[in-house]
Amino acid sequence: MNTPITPNDPILRTYTAIEVTYLLRELHDLGEPFGIRWDSATVNGTTVDFGETPLPTLLNLLELLREASRK
């Protein structure tokens, strides 16, 4: 696994709302076999609204799901 992204990582400032929307779609697609879905998740600018979860959590979870789907 790659190094996890932290909340103060400068890369987070580069994401657009559309990119975050695509990441959520990927989360739904990759997470479905594992029972991971956040239908209530929405994009709020460049953050994700599903509880108090920050964008780095979404990115790190996606990395884990990508890794699991390769195995």
TACORTA-V348730 format. One record per residue. N is the residue number from 1. SS is DSSP state (A for helix, B for strand, O for the rest). NEAR is the number of other ideal C-beta (glycine too) atoms within 12 Angstrom. D_LAST is the distance of its C-alpha to the last C-alpha in Angstrom with 1 decimal. Layout:
BEGIN
[[N,SS,NEAR,D_LAST] [N,SS,NEAR,D_LAST]]
END
This chain:
BEGIN
[[1,O,15,12.5] [2,O,13,15.6] [3,O,11,18.9] [4,O,16,19.5] [5,O,26,22.1] [6,O,15,25.4] [7,O,19,28.0] [8,O,11,30.4] [9,O,18,28.1] [10,A,11,30.2] [11,A,17,27.4] [12,A,25,27.7] [13,A,15,31.2] [14,A,13,29.9] [15,O,26,28.1] [16,O,16,30.2] [17,A,18,30.3] [18,A,13,28.9] [19,A,23,25.8] [20,A,30,25.3] [21,A,23,25.8] [22,A,18,23.0] [23,A,35,20.7] [24,A,34,21.7] [25,A,22,21.0] [26,A,23,17.4] [27,A,34,17.1] [28,A,25,18.5] [29,A,18,16.3] [30,A,25,12.9] [31,A,25,14.4] [32,A,16,16.0] [33,A,12,13.5] [34,A,15,13.7] [35,O,10,17.4] [36,O,23,17.7] [37,O,19,20.6] [38,O,24,23.5] [39,O,13,25.9] [40,O,12,28.7] [41,O,27,27.1] [42,B,17,29.3] [43,B,24,29.8] [44,B,16,32.9] [45,O,17,33.4] [46,O,23,30.6] [47,B,29,29.6] [48,B,33,27.8] [49,B,21,29.8] [50,O,24,28.1] [51,O,13,30.0] [52,O,10,30.5] [53,O,22,27.0] [54,O,24,27.0] [55,A,36,25.1] [56,A,26,23.2] [57,A,25,21.6] [58,A,39,20.4] [59,A,33,19.0] [60,A,25,17.3] [61,A,32,15.8] [62,A,32,14.5] [63,A,23,12.9] [64,A,23,11.1] [65,A,27,10.1] [66,A,20,9.1] [67,A,14,6.8] [68,A,16,5.4] [69,A,18,5.5] [70,A,10,3.8] [71,O,8,0.0]]
END
